[in-house]
Amino acid sequence: MAYLRHLETLVPEISYPQELASEILSSRTESDRTRRYIRKVYGESGIKKRHSVVPDFLEGRNGPGLFVTADGSAKEPTTGERNDVYVREAKRLIPEIARNTVANCQGIEASDITHVITVSCTGFFNPGPDLLVIDALDLSPKVQRYHLGFMGCYAAFPALKMASQFCDLDDSATVLVVCLELCSIHLQNKDDLDSIVANSVFADGAAAALVSSRPPAAGQRAYKVNQFACNLAREGIEDMAWDIGDHGFNIVLSKYVARIIGAGIKGLIEEVFSESRLTADDITRWAVHPGGRAILDKIETSLELTADQIKASREILSNYGNMSSATVLFVLASVLADESTKDGDTVCAMAFGPGLTIETGVFDAVLA
């Protein structure tokens, strides 16, 4: 049996209101048609603000940056320049969230950690994020380390599954999962629809989970892992994808993604519950990865959910945007912290990514 003993979240200090982000992107095109579309997409995104490691667009800032030259004109950075920012900021944010996670988890010490799993799809370096965690917490060099890279928004689930399996096999195992995504460094100054949609939703953030076979102590809130399941909607294989270009990552995020997910999600959920005693009616709250407002709308309609059941997902989308793999952990943390969540409540979490991959996890709230 495995428990999510603690969930920790972290965002960069810099944030941009969605209205300002819309103005910035509109100013970088000469096409009136594109400007109108940018305003429409941003205005209907369901996002109020997003965090970023990029300070280029702060009021009063002067000098060159990642996306601006010394005279303030637009710049298209190379992939190498973008990755340099990723490395610098990862070396700052990963140690911080690792230390915070352990410090805020009652009953777990750094010395208890037996495995470290890091997750990221927005940058690369080696020795990598896993070693940053080892050094930040002064862990034994014998701690087992794993990195899941370039999987996308659903990657927290394979990490949590690995962590749970380690705990199932060894009741002394304690696994630290750390997700870091710096999506804003891949902003694309293009007029195509996919780039505009991606620019409007993606943001930066980190989240971590401590997974252990030891149940929480009295007074703690945690999740007990119930089950995981995954599936593929192959008809969407070309609608959510990306590759590495000379000027960052080229992202495909089709408007059809929400439609594909909405059409297939009910059947998938029935499959998830087919091997258990659960039904959709047993789910109290839904921790849905807010890939975008349209996705949440489709899932809410397809599964006939109430606004309250999916409230946490909409709030995370509004306040943080889509932080790729870290986002669903933000939602799970929000649901667990909500005073209306009761001991024994069953939460179904899900996330979506390239493939089109649909990952789900069912967790039982434990309020010890």
Sequence and secondary structure as in RCSB ss.txt:
>XXXX:A:sequence
MAYLRHLETLVPEISYPQELASEILSSRTESDRTRRYIRKVYGESGIKKRHSVVPDFLEGRNGPGLFVTADGSAK
EPTTGERNDVYVREAKRLIPEIARNTVANCQGIEASDITHVITVSCTGFFNPGPDLLVIDALDLSPKVQRYHLGF
MGCYAAFPALKMASQFCDLDDSATVLVVCLELCSIHLQNKDDLDSIVANSVFADGAAAALVSSRPPAAGQRAYKV
NQFACNLAREGIEDMAWDIGDHGFNIVLSKYVARIIGAGIKGLIEEVFSESRLTADDITRWAVHPGGRAILDKIE
TSLELTADQIKASREILSNYGNMSSATVLFVLASVLADESTKDGDTVCAMAFGPGLTIETGVFDAVLA
>XXXX:A:secstr
  EEEEEEEE  S EEEHHHHHHHHHTT   HHHHHHHHHHHHTS  SEEE S  TTSTT  S  SSB TTS B 
   HHHHHHHHHHHHHHHHHHHHHHHHHTSTT  GGG  EEEEEESS   SS HHHHHHHHHT  TTSEEEEEES
  TTTHHHHHHHHHHHHHH TT EEEEEEEEEGGGG     SHHHHHHHHHB EEEEEEEEESS   TT EEEEE
EEEEEEE GGGTTTEEEEEETTEEEEEE THHHHHHHHHHHHHHHHHHHTSS  GGG  EEEE  S HHHHHHHH
HHTT  TGGGHHHHHHHHHH B GGGHHHHHHHHHHH TT  TT EEEEEEEETTTEEEEEEEEEEE 
